[in-house]
Amino acid sequence: MQPVFIAGPCVIESAELLETVAQELVKINNHLGTEIIFKASFDKANRTSLTSFRGPGLKEGVKMLGEIKSKYNLKITTDIHESCQAAPVAEVADILQIPAFLCRQTDLLVAAAQTGKIVNIKKAQFLSGQDMKYPVDKALKSGAKEVWLTERGNTFGYNNLVVDFRNIPDMLEIVPRVIMDCTHSVQRPGGADGKTGGDRKFVPAMAKAAKAFGATGYFFEVHPDPDKGLSDAANMLQLNNLESLIKELL
């Protein structure tokens, strides 16, 4: 199975950032023959602090993602946090992403499934890979034609995650497409004085280990200047390092 690649900034910070990232993804697609799916969040509804940047919101964010899709001919994915967001987001997005914390929210899964779009469910930090058969079952019985699962680590005490790569083959027994979220898996949730910390230097190793365990896709949050990112700054991959890493994975 040809691997799927998903990449983009954590959150929509500006139209200029989306353009910069989209142009790089198109360049990589042309060089490597890939079809990278563009990802950015219109609203980060689960930030650690009330004062953290969340994004432009549903209406403006979907409009901006639609412009990127139209201008650069890129497929789009973004996350939804409430069932009422599924239909308007599906007008632009090719894949609807269900956040890990919300993967058991029945109404959210049902609404996403009923759009007819691919539903990518991120595995909760408190669940095993085998536990994900239940969210998948909810989506399939609600009409989803295709469901993906994403590994992003498990809670390991306070402010830390660990990846049990056995979750990947376990989830491949449930769905044919399992994505490794290589950037969120290096987070230290809430561990940086009111925001999430992490260490991006481990991102390439996460990707290569996931490949060894059979991952059929890879998700990278990228930014031209990660340390200045308004969300997940510590974990995002430097944009100009993305092509060489994808080349290694291929």
N, C-alpha and C positions, 0 to 999 in steps of 0.2 A: 504494500500500500504506500503510495506517494505521501510523504509527510506533509502536514499542514503547518504553516507558519502564521502566527498572529503577532502583530507588533504595532506600537504606537505609544504616545504619551499617556501617563496615568490618567490625567484629566485634561479637558479642553481649557487651556490657559488663554489662548488667543488664536485668531485666524492665521496669524503669521507662523505660529508653532506648527499648526496642522499642515500648512503648506510645506514647510521645511521637511517635516517627517515624511509626508506623502511623496515628495519629490525623490527622497532617498529610497523609499520602498519601490517606487517605479524603476529607479536605476538598478536596484538589486534584482528585481524581477527580470529586467532585460538582460542583465549579465548572467544570471544563473538559471533562467527558465522557470522560476518559481511563480507562485501567485499568492503573495503575502496579503493577508487580510488585515485591514486597518482597524485599530482599536483605540478609542478614547472615551472617557466617561463624561457625560453631560452633567452629572451630579454625583459627587462622592458623598453619599448619604450616611456613611458609617465612619466618618473621621473621628479621631480620638477626642478632639476638643471642639467646642462650639465655635471658636474663633478661627478654625482652620478653613482654608479656601475649599469651596465645594464645586465650583464650575458655573457655567452660564445658565443652567437649568434646562428643563425639558424642551420648551418651544425653540429657544435660540440654539441650544446644543444640537438638536436633531436637524435644524436648518443648516448649521455649519457642517455637520457630517454629510448631509445630502449634497452639499456643494463639493466636498472632497470626492465623494463617490462619482459625481457627474464629471468633474474636471479631470480626474486622474484614472477613471475606470477601475477603481479599487473596490473590492468587496468590503463591507462594513460590519463590525460587531461592536456592541456596547452593552453595558449592564443595565438591567431594570431592577427597581427596588419595590415597586408597588404594582399590583395587577392592572391598575388603570393606565399604566405607562406602556403596556405591551402593544396595544393596537397602534398608537401613534408612532412608536419607535419602529415597529415592523414595516411602516411605510418606507423606511430608508434602510434599516439594517437587514443583512442577509442571515445573521446569526444573533439570537438573543442570548445574552449571558446572564446566568442566575448567580448572584454573589454567594460565596461560601456560607456566610452566616445565615442566609435565607434559603438554603437548598431544601429545607423541609416545609417551606411555606406553601401549602397546598394551593391556595387561590392564585398565587404568583405562578406556580408551575402550570396550572390549568390554563391561565390566561395566555402564557407564552406558547403553550402547545397549540392553542386554538388559532394562533396567527398563521400557522402553516410554515413558519420559518424553522430552521435548525435551532434546537435548544441546547445550549452548552451549559451544563450544570457543574459548578465548581464544588468539589468535595469539601464539606465543612471541616474545620480544624479539630472538631470533636468526634468525627466519624471515621470508621475504617473504610477501605475501598469496598469491601463486601456489603457494607451498610447502604451503599449508593444504589442498590437494586430497587429500593423503595421509592426514592425520588424519580428514578427512571420509569418505574412502573406507573407512577402518577401521571407523568408526561405522556407516555405512550397510550395509556387508557383514555387520555383527554384529547387524543388526536394528533400528537406529534408524529411527523413522518420520519424524523431523524433526531437522535439525541446523542450528544457528545458528553464526556465527563472530563474534568480537569483536576489534576493533582496539585495541591499547593501547600502540603505539609500539615503536620498535626501539632497541637498545643503541647509544649514540653515544659511544664512548670510555668512560672511567671515570665512574661516578656521574651519568650523564645519559642521557636518552631523546630521540629525535626522532620525530615522526609523519610518515610518508610517506603522505599522503592518497590516493595512487594505489592503495594496498593495498585501499581500500574497493571501488572498481569491479572490481579484480582478484578480490576474494573474492565479489563479487556474480555473477561468472561461475561460481562453484562452488556457492553456496547462495543462496536468495532473501532471506535475512534476515541483514544485517550490522549489528552493534551497535558504536557508538563508545563506548569506555570513556573518558569525558571527565575522570575524576579520576585514574586510574592513569597516564594518559598525560602528566600533568604532574609525575610523580615525579622525584626524583633518588635512584635506588636506592643505599642504603647510604651516602648522602652527608651524614649528619647525626650523626656521632659515635656509631656503633653502631645507628643506625636510619635509615629512609628519610626523606629530605626531599622538598621539592617546593614548588610555588607555585600555590595555588588561584585566583589572580587570572586565570590563563589558561584556566580551565575553560569559561567561556561561549564564548570564541573557538574552543576546540577543538570544541565542539558545533556552532557555526554553520559552521565550515569543513567539518566532516564532513557536514553537511546539503548543502552545495554539491557535495560529491563523491558524493552519493546514499545516504548512510547511511539504513537503515530502522529504526534504534533507537538509544537513548541510555542510557548507564549512568552514574549519579551516586551516589557515596558521600556521604551527608549526615549532619549531626550538629547538634544545637541549639547546641553550643559546641565547634566543631571543634578549637580549640587545646587543649582538655582531653581530646580523644579518645585512647583507649588504643592505637590503631593507625592509621597513615596520617593523623595529625592535620594535617599541613601541606597535604594535598591535598583533604580533604573539603570539600564545599560547605556553606555555612551553610544550615541547614534552611529558614529563612524566606525564602531567595532562590530556592528551587526552583520555586515556582509561576510566578513572572514569567519565568524562563528557559524553562520548558516552554511557556508561552504564546507566547513569541517563536518557538520552534521549530515550533509548530503554525501 
